[in-house]
Amino acid sequence: MESTVLSVLALAAFGLLVALTGGIIYLTLADWRDRRRREQDTRGDRPNRRKSEQAKR
């Protein structure tokens, strides 16, 4: 009985650890992407448009 409870708790702890790590990675990448966009806007750099977007104009 005790080993079953400990196994369930260990599995739950591992699942929460994986979810928390994934969330931190997501937020870090989102912040990095947003910071890069803000820096491009302040410098006035604009990424080159794709040919398909230029053809529409």
N, C-alpha and C positions, 0 to 999 in steps of 0.2 A: 504494500500500500504506500509506504513512504517513498519508495523508489519511483513509483508512478507519479506521485505529486511533484517530486523533485525533477523528474524528466519533463513534465508539463511546464513547470516554472522555468527550467533552463531553455526550453524551446520558445516560450513566450519572451524571455529576456533576449534571446538571440534574434527573434523576429523584430522586436522593438529596436534593437541595436541596428539592424539592417535598415529599417525604415528611417530612423533618425539620421544615419549616415547618408542615405539617399537624399533626404531633405536638405541637409547641409550642403551636399555637393550641388544640388539644384540651385539653392539660393546663392552660392558662391559664383556659379557660372552665370546666373542672371545678373548679378551685380557687376561682374566683369564685363559682360556684354553691354550693359547700360552705361557703365563708365566709359567704355570705348566709344560709344555713340556720342556721349556728351563731349568728350574731347575732340571728336571730329567736328562737331557742330561749332565749338568755340574756335577752332582753328580755321573753320570755313572749308574744310575738306569735304568733298562729297564723293561717295563711291561711284565708280563709272556705271552708267546704266547699261543694262543688257540690250543686245540688239533687238530683241523682241519688244522691249519697252520703247526703244527709239522709233521703231517702225509704226507704232500706234500714233505717234505725234505727227 
